Amino acid sequence: MIHVLCSRWGEKYGVEYVNRLYNMTKRHLPTEFKFYCQTEQTDGLDRNVEVLPFLTKLPESTPEAMANSTDKFRNLPRLWDRPKLNYFDPECWGLDGMKIAFDLDVIIHNDITTLVDLYKGRPLKHRSWWHNMKEEAKPNWRRRYGARTNGSFYLWEGSQFQPVWDDLQENWKRIYFCFHGGSDNFLTTRHFDLFDFTGPEHMYSFNRGARYPDDLSVHTFRPNSVMTLFNTDPDNKMNLEIHEAVEVYPYLKELWQ
Amino acid sequence: MPIPVWDWSDVFVEIGRKYPHRFEDFAQSFAENQWSSKTWMIEQLKIHDVSDQRNLKFTIMGSWYGTLLVPLIRQSFKNVKEIVMIDYDEETLELAKFVNRFNDPNLIKYVQKDLNFDYDRIENDVIINTSCEHMYPMKDFDIKGLCVFQSNNFRKELAHINCVDSVEELIEQSGLTQIDYKGERQFHKWETFSKRFMVIGKK
């Protein structure tokens, strides 16, 4: 049995993002699984989606507390995706066994078992293969606590995230303050070595490509990947969210059901 | 003693050979606004009582390569006993060692730490941080000694996680109770909005 988790807060993504993620999981995960959403917005949720409350073990981590925070960076709460940090609680809502967490803005189009089979005893996450690694090596990247990983997908078991959770418990104030870019910046900087990484053949970014430098075409569907990510860059007006992409590319609409 | 810019010739050769991804960063370390901020600080320190002391020991938080600051400190104060350079980046310090290779090896200590997380207590005669905008507020650090803090309001740079809008705000978030000097300067020569702020004092 695999526990599949996602989180929804705010109005950026409608409830259809959760329900479609559940449907895609059902179509592409042949193993027995349970599907959960950490949310307070239960209206319209598929009845097969089990609701998880936002945990309060981390200070100022609920969507409400985060929104009420006066300490903002460029009008956003610092470490703006704090509710996702709850995945790293070793107790994890009492869910035992293997867990997978997806962001809402993904399209799954092939068998998730491919990703499960990559698991070799260490947590899995995606490396941002679309980055120019030479740019990542430049001093300013580190100085900005730049992300080198993408948290649209996590796979883990048991208390593998204990070091992350301990770090958060001890240093939450500084972590929130410094990693205004989000949880990927935090994990890249402080816990990069904890992870194994999925490859560019397993998932890619619709807005950034699959792998630097030879496979970077954007808005190009790669049918052999397990999933398509829609991570966006606020400064790039070419970026498409899923609900925008499906209007432009009808073949995505068939997959995002 | 002038700034030994002739040494930088070898540094650029070393960068080209071993650290080509760093040439731009190194060049920025002695850009006009870096020169302006470091010389402003040295001017103020030289008229501070601390300059009468001999065998001064300095700690530089977020030291970068020390391209300007290390030679400026050495030429401005008598018998400098120690300069501790703390920086987050291992390669930065490797290169800093090369930049400062002609100094007395006992003079400069290199410490690789992420100040935001790994370093809460710092004690020395003079503690310099010219990049408070990159760090958690200084009032949350246990710092003993004369503090020289600079920050700015240049928010366009993503690495600037902690900008301030005035020198008063810098003082507030520094936790300094004794203020010996405070001031502001233009940050860039091509625009007047962005400001650099400096405060010298003690907790």
Contacts between the chains, C-beta under 8 A, distances in Angstrom:
chain1	res1	chain2	res2	distance
A	73	B	161	6.9
A	74	B	155	7.6
A	134	B	21	6.0
A	137	B	21	5.1
A	138	B	21	5.1
A	138	B	22	7.4
A	138	B	24	7.7
A	138	B	25	6.9
A	139	B	21	7.9
A	139	B	22	6.2
A	139	B	25	4.4
A	139	B	89	6.1
A	139	B	91	7.4
A	139	B	92	6.4
A	140	B	25	6.7
A	140	B	159	6.7
A	142	B	88	7.0
A	142	B	89	5.8
A	143	B	88	7.6
A	143	B	89	7.5
A	143	B	134	6.8
A	143	B	159	4.5
A	144	B	158	4.9
A	144	B	159	4.3
A	145	B	159	7.9
A	171	B	117	6.2
A	174	B	116	5.8
A	174	B	117	6.1
A	174	B	136	5.3
A	177	B	136	5.7
A	177	B	161	6.9
A	177	B	162	7.6
A	178	B	116	5.2
A	178	B	117	7.9
A	178	B	136	6.6
A	178	B	161	5.9
A	180	B	161	6.1
A	181	B	158	7.8
A	190	B	117	7.7
